[in-house]
Structure formats: C-alpha cells, structure tokens
Amino acid sequence: MIKITFPDGAVREYENGTTALEIAKSISEGLARKVIGANINGQVWDATRPINQDATLKLLTWNDDEGKSTFWHSSAHLMAEAVESLFPGVKFWVGPPVENGFYYDMDLGDRKITEEDLRALEKKMTELARQNNAYIRKEISKP
C-alpha cells in the first residue's frame, strides 16, 4: 500500500500502482471526468501513470494552470497528428503549450497554410479527438 497526501493534508492509502485517475474516481465520478492530469510530488504527470510510492497529490483540472498546460500539450500532439495526415513529409520541431494555448513549429517546405487548410486541420483534429485514442506514456531504456 502507498500513502497519498492530498492538498488539504488528508492522507489515504491506495494499492501500489494506482493512478491519479483511479484516485479521482474513488472520490467522485464527476471529479474523475474533470481530471486532466496530476501534480505528483511537485511534478506534472498524466492521470493514468501508475504511482508506486508514497506521494503528495493534487488532481489537475481546467481550473489549474498546470491542467490547462497539460491539455494544451496533448492538443499540440493531436494537431501534429492532423498536420502529418494532411501534409505527409512535414518536419516538426517543437510544439509546446504556452500561456494561452499551444503552437507547433514545422517546416512544410514550399507549402503555405491557407484558410482552407486551417478548416481541414480543425476538421481532422475533431475527427481524431472523437476516436478517443489514449495517450500512453511508455518508459523504455535508452538502448
């Protein structure tokens, strides 16, 4: 069992390997639907990453700056997937969340993005988002 300390100082025990999302569900289904990520011991984690040791936990929602940043980070990945599907061969550099959204630096060669392209990208992003695919963090060794 691991001990999870909440922002109000309350401590609860959970099975080793539980996730922030599972903890949120144990509190309230409504809360779990709002959770975007978690602050674990001062670091932002995705909500489905297993917690394997005693930790402090703050569940992150849209109302938290870290929650918004997590949402926008994922949105940048979604946008990159849409761009790649519509513009094969695109070269990406960075796509970070920023104070009020996100962006992606990319090289489309000689192509210029048009208003029509933006509408197509938005449509593709909506299509991809509706697939409800999971973002899965996988730890691997360097070799």
C-alpha positions in Angstrom: 0.0 0.0 0.0 1.1 3.6 -0.6 0.1 6.7 1.2 -1.3 9.6 -0.8 -1.4 13.0 0.8 -3.9 15.5 -0.6 -3.6 19.3 -0.6 -5.8 19.6 2.5 -3.4 17.4 4.4 -5.6 14.3 4.4 -3.8 11.0 3.9 -5.4 7.9 2.3 -3.9 4.5 1.4 -4.1 3.0 -2.0 -2.8 0.0 -3.8 0.7 0.4 -5.2 0.4 1.2 -8.9 -2.9 3.1 -8.6 -3.3 6.1 -10.8 -4.4 9.7 -10.2 -7.5 8.9 -12.3 -8.4 5.9 -10.2 -7.9 8.0 -7.1 -10.2 10.7 -8.5 -12.8 8.0 -9.3 -12.6 6.8 -5.7 -13.6 10.3 -4.6 -16.2 11.1 -7.3 -17.1 10.1 -10.9 -17.8 13.8 -11.6 -14.3 14.7 -10.4 -12.7 11.9 -12.5 -14.4 13.3 -15.6 -12.8 16.7 -15.0 -9.2 15.5 -14.2 -6.7 16.3 -16.9 -3.5 15.3 -15.1 -1.9 15.3 -11.7 0.8 17.0 -9.7 2.7 14.2 -8.0 5.4 15.3 -5.6 5.7 18.6 -7.4 5.9 17.1 -11.0 3.1 17.1 -13.5 2.1 13.6 -14.5 -0.6 12.2 -16.9 -3.6 10.9 -15.0 -3.1 7.3 -15.9 0.6 7.0 -14.9 1.0 4.5 -12.0 2.0 5.9 -8.6 4.4 3.4 -7.0 5.4 5.2 -3.8 4.1 7.5 -1.1 3.3 10.8 -2.7 1.6 14.2 -2.4 -1.1 14.5 -5.0 -3.0 17.4 -6.5 -5.6 16.5 -9.1 -5.4 18.9 -12.0 -8.4 20.2 -13.9 -9.0 23.0 -16.4 -9.2 25.4 -13.5 -5.5 24.9 -12.8 -2.7 26.4 -14.9 -0.9 23.1 -14.9 -4.2 21.4 -16.0 -4.5 23.8 -18.9 -0.9 23.3 -19.9 -1.4 19.6 -19.9 -4.5 19.9 -22.1 -2.6 22.1 -24.5 0.4 19.8 -24.6 -1.9 17.0 -25.6 -3.7 19.3 -28.1 -0.3 20.1 -29.7 0.2 16.3 -30.3 -3.3 16.0 -31.7 -2.6 18.9 -34.1 0.7 17.3 -35.2 -1.1 14.1 -36.0 -3.6 16.0 -38.1 -0.9 18.0 -39.8 1.0 14.9 -40.6 -2.0 13.2 -42.1 -2.9 16.1 -44.3 0.7 17.1 -45.2 2.9 13.9 -45.4 6.6 14.6 -45.0 6.1 17.7 -42.8 9.1 18.3 -40.5 8.3 19.1 -36.8 10.5 21.0 -34.4 8.7 22.0 -31.1 5.1 22.2 -30.1 4.8 23.4 -26.6 1.9 24.8 -24.6 2.1 28.5 -23.9 0.3 30.9 -21.7 -3.0 30.9 -23.6 -2.8 27.9 -25.9 -0.2 26.0 -27.9 1.7 26.0 -31.2 3.9 23.8 -33.3 6.9 25.0 -35.3 7.0 23.0 -38.5 8.5 23.0 -42.0 6.1 22.4 -44.8 8.7 23.0 -47.5 7.3 25.4 -50.1 3.7 25.0 -49.0 1.9 27.8 -47.3 -1.1 27.2 -45.0 -4.3 28.6 -46.3 -7.6 29.3 -44.6 -9.0 26.2 -46.3 -6.1 24.2 -44.8 -6.9 25.5 -41.4 -10.5 24.4 -41.7 -9.4 21.0 -42.9 -7.0 20.7 -40.0 -9.7 21.6 -37.5 -12.0 19.0 -39.0 -9.2 16.4 -38.9 -8.4 17.2 -35.3 -12.1 16.8 -34.4 -12.2 13.5 -36.2 -9.1 12.3 -34.3 -10.3 13.5 -31.0 -13.6 11.7 -31.4 -11.6 8.4 -31.8 -10.9 8.9 -28.1 -7.4 7.3 -28.5 -5.4 7.1 -25.4 -2.1 8.9 -25.0 0.1 6.3 -23.4 3.4 7.1 -21.7 5.8 4.2 -22.0 9.2 4.2 -20.3 11.9 2.5 -22.2 15.7 2.3 -21.7 17.9 4.3 -24.0 19.3 1.2 -25.8 
